[in-house]
Amino acid sequence: MTGAYIINYGIISAIGNNAVQNLSSLKEGKQGISYPEILKSAHQLPVGEIKLTNEQLAELINAPATWPRTALLSLWAAREAWQPLAARSKNLRIGFISANTVGGMDLSERYYADFRNNAVAADKNLIRHHECGAITELTLRALGLNCWNTTISTACSSSANSIMMAARLLKQNKLDIVIAGWADALSKFTLNGFNSLMILDKEYCRPFDRDRNGLNIGEGAAYLVLANKKAAGQLGVEPVAMVTGYANANDAHHQTASSPDGKGNKLAMMEALETAGLQPGQIDYINLHGTGTANNDSSEGIAVRDIFTGGVPPASSTKAFTGHTLGAAGAIEAVFSTMAIREQIVFPQLRLKNPIPDLGWEPVKDIQYGRPVRHVLSNSFGFGGNCSTIIISKM
């Protein structure tokens, strides 16, 4: 009764406005990195941008155009995940866990510019939804839900942690259904902040390539509907997959870098395997965190090598498709991991020409069909050493 079954999901990213479009792009090797058209910034750097303005997003989902972009993306993905199930959810204990790092930053930036020009005339309504929890509240109300909810913000591991928390709540029989995921939108603050760290690639990112030169920031949202057996039965749905393993660890190495030996990465992966009751050799695909920075790919690569001593399974970073969607990355890649199980395919590592030579293993360069994909391990490693791993398994 207390399993964490994945019964539906919704997603929007730079490679598609829904689950069908995202899967199609992954299969076709269609990446979504480009130069920004919606975001106005002095730095013209490649990003994973969704080519819809706030006004277009608002009109398509019948939401106020005055909402922050993060909230608009959040509602878009959450509706795709929840709307087909909502009418049959009577008397079920429902929870909602959302994660984000940007909050209403896009509107706060507008307020700041106006404030500098005329402090008295600047519209304070632009900052009313600035903090991360406001995005959760806006999404929840628009879904018509009045239920237990919380917001998680742990940098790039945020939505992986929201899925982990959802699985634990179901396992402990606290709730019957948890809608868990994340949204983050592009903002000048984020782009300029990462640029100041000198970890943005001026070209399309190349995770796990010897000549990698940084990451591309992206935006998007994804939510998974997780349920116990009772709820799945009442809703009349067959679970797609199940969250079987999860862990969060911290190497306490550096505020914006992983330990060179991948200590936190290893701790998270090993504990997730233990929670799932699996051996490394039983993992069929690894969805790598793989941002494309020198530090991240090296430390994660070492951790993977040290754990999978019997041979590293097929692995790739889908951030080469979507860009690094920050807090949304864990949920977006959990959806991709579920798709890999559902379709029995392994997604390729785009733009990989010269694999990192001293790792002893390399990601897959081409899409692989017809593989037996039973267990997928997905990594999400954030600033501050916050390392999370989830394992999704075939039913």
C-alpha positions as CSV (number, residue, x, y, z in Angstrom):
1,M,0.0,0.0,0.0
2,T,2.9,2.4,0.7
3,G,4.9,2.2,-2.5
4,A,5.9,5.4,-4.4
5,Y,4.3,4.5,-7.8
6,I,4.7,7.0,-10.7
7,I,1.3,7.2,-12.3
8,N,1.6,10.4,-14.5
9,Y,3.9,13.3,-15.2
10,G,3.9,16.7,-17.0
11,I,6.8,18.6,-18.4
12,I,7.8,21.7,-20.4
13,S,11.4,22.4,-21.4
14,A,13.4,23.9,-24.3
15,I,12.8,20.7,-26.3
16,G,9.0,20.5,-25.9
17,N,5.9,21.9,-24.4
18,N,4.6,18.6,-23.1
19,A,5.7,15.0,-22.5
20,V,5.1,13.8,-26.1
21,Q,7.1,16.6,-27.6
22,N,10.0,16.1,-25.1
23,L,10.2,12.4,-25.8
24,S,10.1,13.0,-29.6
25,S,13.0,15.5,-29.3
26,L,15.0,13.0,-27.2
27,K,14.5,10.3,-29.8
28,E,15.4,12.6,-32.7
29,G,18.4,14.1,-31.0
30,K,16.8,17.5,-31.2
31,Q,18.5,19.8,-28.8
32,G,16.9,23.0,-27.4
33,I,20.0,25.2,-26.8
34,S,19.9,28.6,-28.6
35,Y,20.5,32.3,-28.1
36,P,17.9,34.0,-26.0
37,E,14.9,35.7,-27.6
38,I,12.6,36.2,-24.6
39,L,15.3,37.0,-21.9
40,K,16.8,40.4,-22.4
41,S,20.4,40.4,-21.1
42,A,23.6,42.2,-21.9
43,H,25.3,38.8,-22.1
44,Q,24.4,36.9,-25.3
45,L,25.1,33.4,-24.2
46,P,23.5,30.1,-25.3
47,V,20.5,29.1,-23.1
48,G,17.8,26.4,-23.0
49,E,14.9,28.9,-23.5
50,I,11.2,28.1,-24.0
51,K,10.2,30.3,-26.9
52,L,7.0,31.6,-25.4
53,T,6.6,35.0,-23.8
54,N,4.9,35.3,-20.4
55,E,1.9,36.7,-22.1
56,Q,1.7,33.7,-24.5
57,L,2.2,31.3,-21.6
58,A,-0.5,33.0,-19.6
59,E,-3.0,32.9,-22.4
60,L,-2.4,29.3,-23.2
61,I,-3.0,28.2,-19.6
62,N,-5.6,30.8,-18.7
63,A,-3.5,32.4,-16.0
64,P,-2.8,36.0,-15.2
65,A,0.0,37.5,-17.3
66,T,1.1,39.3,-14.1
67,W,2.4,36.1,-12.6
68,P,6.1,35.4,-12.5
69,R,7.4,33.2,-15.3
70,T,8.4,30.5,-12.9
71,A,4.7,30.2,-11.8
72,L,3.4,30.1,-15.4
73,L,5.8,27.2,-16.2
74,S,5.0,25.5,-12.9
75,L,1.2,25.5,-13.6
76,W,1.8,24.4,-17.2
77,A,3.6,21.2,-16.2
78,A,1.5,20.5,-13.1
79,R,-1.7,20.7,-15.0
80,E,-0.5,18.1,-17.6
81,A,0.4,15.8,-14.7
82,W,-2.6,16.3,-12.5
83,Q,-5.6,17.3,-14.6
84,P,-6.4,13.8,-16.1
85,L,-6.6,12.4,-12.5
86,A,-8.2,15.2,-10.5
87,A,-11.8,14.2,-10.9
88,R,-11.2,10.7,-9.4
89,S,-9.2,11.8,-6.4
90,K,-12.1,12.3,-3.9
91,N,-11.2,11.4,-0.3
92,L,-7.6,10.7,-1.1
93,R,-4.9,12.3,1.1
94,I,-3.1,14.6,-1.3
95,G,0.2,16.5,-0.9
96,F,2.0,19.0,-3.2
97,I,5.8,19.5,-3.1
98,S,7.2,22.1,-5.3
99,A,10.8,23.3,-5.6
100,N,12.4,26.3,-7.2
101,T,15.4,28.7,-6.8
102,V,14.4,31.6,-9.0
103,G,10.9,32.4,-7.5
104,G,9.5,35.6,-9.0
105,M,12.9,37.0,-9.9
106,D,12.0,38.0,-13.5
107,L,9.4,40.5,-12.1
108,S,11.7,41.6,-9.3
109,E,14.3,42.6,-11.9
110,R,11.7,44.8,-13.6
111,Y,10.9,46.4,-10.2
112,Y,14.5,47.0,-9.5
113,A,15.0,48.8,-12.8
114,D,11.9,50.9,-12.2
115,F,12.9,51.6,-8.6
116,R,16.3,53.0,-9.8
117,N,14.6,55.4,-12.2
118,N,11.8,56.4,-9.8
119,A,11.5,54.8,-6.4
120,V,8.1,56.3,-5.6
121,A,6.5,55.3,-8.9
122,A,7.9,51.7,-8.9
123,D,5.0,49.1,-8.8
124,K,5.5,47.1,-5.6
125,N,3.1,44.4,-7.0
126,L,6.0,43.2,-9.1
127,I,7.7,41.9,-6.0
128,R,4.7,40.4,-4.2
129,H,5.5,36.9,-5.5
130,H,9.3,37.2,-5.2
131,E,10.0,34.4,-2.7
132,C,10.0,30.7,-3.8
133,G,7.0,29.6,-1.7
134,A,4.8,32.1,-3.6
135,I,5.2,30.0,-6.7
136,T,3.9,26.9,-4.9
137,E,0.9,28.8,-3.6
138,L,0.0,30.2,-7.0
139,T,0.3,26.8,-8.7
140,L,-1.7,25.1,-5.9
141,R,-4.6,27.5,-6.1
142,A,-4.8,27.3,-9.9
143,L,-5.0,23.5,-9.7
144,G,-8.0,23.9,-7.3
145,L,-6.2,22.0,-4.5
146,N,-6.4,22.8,-0.8
147,C,-4.0,20.3,0.6
148,W,-0.8,19.9,2.6
149,N,2.1,21.5,0.7
150,T,5.7,22.6,1.1
151,T,8.5,24.3,-1.0
152,I,12.0,23.0,-1.2
153,S,15.0,25.1,-2.4
154,T,18.3,23.3,-2.2
155,A,19.9,24.7,-5.5
156,C,20.2,22.2,-8.3
157,S,19.1,19.2,-6.2
158,S,15.8,20.8,-5.2
159,S,13.4,18.8,-7.3
160,A,15.2,15.5,-6.7
161,N,14.8,16.2,-3.0
162,S,11.1,16.9,-3.6
163,I,10.7,13.5,-5.2
164,M,12.6,11.9,-2.4
165,M,10.4,13.6,0.2
166,A,7.3,12.5,-1.7
167,A,8.5,8.9,-1.7
168,R,9.2,8.9,2.0
169,L,5.7,10.4,2.8
170,L,4.1,7.6,0.8
171,K,6.3,5.0,2.3
172,Q,5.3,6.2,5.8
173,N,1.6,6.2,4.9
174,K,1.3,9.9,5.6
175,L,-0.4,10.6,2.2
176,D,-2.0,8.7,-0.7
177,I,-0.9,11.0,-3.5
178,V,2.0,13.5,-3.8
179,I,2.4,15.8,-6.8
180,A,6.1,16.5,-6.7
181,G,8.4,18.5,-8.9
182,W,9.9,21.8,-9.8
183,A,10.0,24.9,-12.0
184,D,12.6,27.4,-12.7
185,A,12.7,30.3,-15.3
186,L,15.5,32.1,-16.9
187,S,16.4,35.4,-15.3
188,K,19.2,38.0,-15.7
189,F,20.1,37.5,-12.1
190,T,20.8,33.8,-12.6
191,L,22.5,34.1,-16.0
192,N,24.7,36.9,-14.8
193,G,25.5,35.2,-11.5
194,F,26.7,32.0,-13.2
195,N,28.6,34.1,-15.7
196,S,30.4,35.8,-12.8
197,L,31.5,32.4,-11.7
198,M,33.0,31.9,-15.1
199,I,31.3,28.5,-15.6
200,L,29.1,29.3,-18.6
201,D,30.1,28.0,-22.0
202,K,30.0,30.6,-24.8
203,E,29.1,27.7,-27.2
204,Y,26.7,24.8,-26.8
205,C,27.7,22.8,-23.7
206,R,29.6,19.5,-24.1
207,P,29.2,17.5,-20.9
208,F,31.9,14.8,-20.3
209,D,34.0,16.0,-23.2
210,R,37.7,16.6,-22.7
211,D,37.3,20.1,-24.1
212,R,34.1,21.0,-22.1
213,N,34.0,24.7,-21.2
214,G,31.0,25.2,-18.9
215,L,27.3,24.9,-18.8
216,N,24.3,26.4,-20.6
217,I,21.5,27.7,-18.3
218,G,18.0,26.4,-19.1
219,E,14.5,26.8,-17.9
220,G,11.5,24.4,-17.5
221,A,9.2,22.6,-15.2
222,A,8.2,19.0,-14.5
223,Y,5.9,17.3,-12.0
224,L,5.4,13.6,-11.2
225,V,2.3,12.2,-9.6
226,L,3.3,9.6,-7.1
227,A,0.8,7.4,-5.4
228,N,0.4,4.4,-3.2
229,K,-1.4,1.2,-4.4
230,K,-4.8,2.3,-2.9
231,A,-4.7,5.6,-4.8
232,A,-3.6,4.1,-8.1
233,G,-6.5,1.6,-7.8
234,Q,-9.1,4.3,-7.1
235,L,-7.8,6.4,-10.0
236,G,-7.9,3.4,-12.3
237,V,-4.3,3.8,-13.6
238,E,-1.5,1.4,-14.1
239,P,1.8,2.7,-12.6
240,V,4.4,3.6,-15.1
241,A,7.3,3.0,-12.8
242,M,8.3,3.3,-9.1
243,V,10.7,5.3,-7.1
244,T,12.7,2.6,-5.3
245,G,15.9,4.4,-4.1
246,Y,16.8,7.9,-2.9
247,A,19.4,9.7,-0.9
248,N,20.8,13.1,-0.1
249,A,24.4,13.7,1.1
250,N,26.7,16.6,1.5
251,D,30.5,16.7,1.1
252,A,30.8,20.1,2.7
253,H,33.7,20.8,0.3
254,H,32.9,24.2,-1.3
255,Q,29.9,26.5,-1.7
256,T,29.9,26.2,-5.5
257,A,32.1,23.2,-6.3
258,S,32.1,19.4,-5.7
259,S,34.9,17.7,-4.0
260,P,37.6,16.6,-6.5
261,D,37.2,12.9,-5.5
262,G,33.4,13.0,-5.8
263,K,32.8,12.2,-2.1
264,G,29.3,13.6,-1.8
265,N,28.4,12.1,-5.2
266,K,29.5,8.7,-4.0
267,L,27.7,8.9,-0.7
268,A,24.4,9.8,-2.5
269,M,24.6,7.1,-5.1
270,M,25.7,4.4,-2.6
271,E,22.9,5.2,-0.1
272,A,20.3,5.3,-2.9
273,L,21.4,1.9,-4.1
274,E,21.1,0.6,-0.5
275,T,17.6,2.1,-0.1
276,A,16.5,0.4,-3.3
277,G,18.1,-2.9,-2.3
278,L,20.2,-3.0,-5.5
279,Q,23.8,-3.7,-6.5
280,P,25.6,-1.4,-8.9
281,G,25.5,-4.1,-11.6
282,Q,21.7,-3.9,-11.6
283,I,21.5,-0.3,-12.8
284,D,20.8,-0.3,-16.6
285,Y,21.1,3.5,-17.3
286,I,22.6,6.5,-15.4
287,N,21.1,9.9,-16.1
288,L,24.2,11.9,-15.2
289,H,24.1,15.3,-13.5
290,G,26.7,16.3,-16.2
291,T,26.6,20.0,-16.4
292,G,29.6,20.5,-18.6
293,T,31.8,22.3,-16.1
294,A,35.4,21.0,-15.5
295,N,34.8,20.3,-11.8
296,N,31.3,18.7,-12.0
297,D,32.0,16.2,-14.8
298,S,35.3,15.2,-13.3
299,S,34.1,14.6,-9.8
300,E,30.9,12.8,-10.9
301,G,32.9,10.8,-13.4
302,I,35.3,9.6,-10.7
303,A,32.4,8.8,-8.3
304,V,30.7,6.7,-11.0
305,R,33.9,4.9,-11.8
306,D,34.6,4.1,-8.2
307,I,31.1,2.7,-7.6
308,F,30.5,0.8,-10.8
309,T,33.7,-1.2,-10.6
310,G,32.2,-4.1,-12.6
311,G,31.6,-1.8,-15.6
312,V,29.7,1.5,-15.9
313,P,26.3,1.0,-17.5
314,P,25.1,3.2,-20.4
315,A,25.1,6.8,-19.1
316,S,24.4,10.3,-20.5
317,S,23.6,13.8,-19.5
318,T,20.4,15.1,-21.0
319,K,21.4,18.7,-20.1
320,A,23.0,18.8,-23.5
321,F,19.3,18.8,-24.8
322,T,17.7,21.2,-22.3
323,G,20.4,23.2,-20.7
324,H,20.9,23.1,-17.0
325,T,17.4,23.9,-15.6
326,L,18.7,24.4,-12.1
327,G,16.2,23.3,-9.5
328,A,13.9,21.9,-12.2
329,A,16.7,19.5,-13.4
330,G,16.0,16.7,-11.0
331,A,12.3,16.5,-11.9
332,I,12.8,17.0,-15.6
333,E,15.4,14.2,-15.6
334,A,13.2,12.0,-13.5
335,V,10.6,12.3,-16.2
336,F,13.3,11.4,-18.8
337,S,14.4,8.5,-16.7
338,T,10.8,7.2,-16.5
339,M,10.5,7.6,-20.3
340,A,13.7,5.5,-20.7
341,I,12.0,2.7,-18.8
342,R,8.7,3.1,-20.5
343,E,10.2,3.1,-24.0
344,Q,13.2,0.8,-23.2
345,I,15.7,3.2,-24.6
346,V,18.9,5.0,-23.5
347,F,19.3,8.6,-24.5
348,P,22.6,9.8,-26.2
349,Q,25.2,12.2,-25.0
350,L,25.0,15.0,-27.5
351,R,28.1,16.7,-28.9
352,L,30.5,14.3,-27.3
353,K,33.7,14.1,-29.5
354,N,36.6,13.5,-27.1
355,P,35.6,11.7,-23.9
356,I,37.5,12.6,-20.7
357,P,40.5,10.4,-21.1
358,D,41.4,9.4,-17.5
359,L,38.0,8.2,-16.3
360,G,38.2,4.8,-17.9
361,W,34.6,5.0,-19.2
362,E,32.6,7.2,-21.4
363,P,28.9,8.2,-22.0
364,V,26.9,6.7,-24.9
365,K,27.1,8.8,-28.1
366,D,24.0,7.3,-29.9
367,I,20.5,6.5,-28.8
368,Q,20.1,2.9,-28.0
369,Y,16.8,1.2,-28.6
370,G,15.5,-2.2,-27.3
371,R,17.8,-2.3,-24.2
372,P,16.4,-3.9,-21.1
373,V,16.0,-0.8,-18.9
374,R,14.7,-1.9,-15.5
375,H,16.5,0.5,-13.1
376,V,17.6,4.0,-13.8
377,L,19.9,6.0,-11.5
378,S,19.5,9.8,-11.8
379,N,21.9,12.3,-10.2
380,S,21.3,15.9,-9.2
381,F,24.1,17.7,-7.5
382,G,23.7,21.3,-6.2
383,F,25.7,24.2,-4.8
384,G,26.7,23.9,-1.2
385,G,27.6,20.2,-1.7
386,N,23.9,19.2,-1.7
387,C,24.1,15.9,-3.6
388,S,21.0,13.8,-4.4
389,T,20.3,10.6,-6.2
390,I,17.0,8.9,-7.0
391,I,16.5,5.4,-8.5
392,I,13.4,4.7,-10.7
393,S,12.5,1.1,-11.4
394,K,10.3,-0.7,-13.9
395,M,7.1,-2.2,-12.5
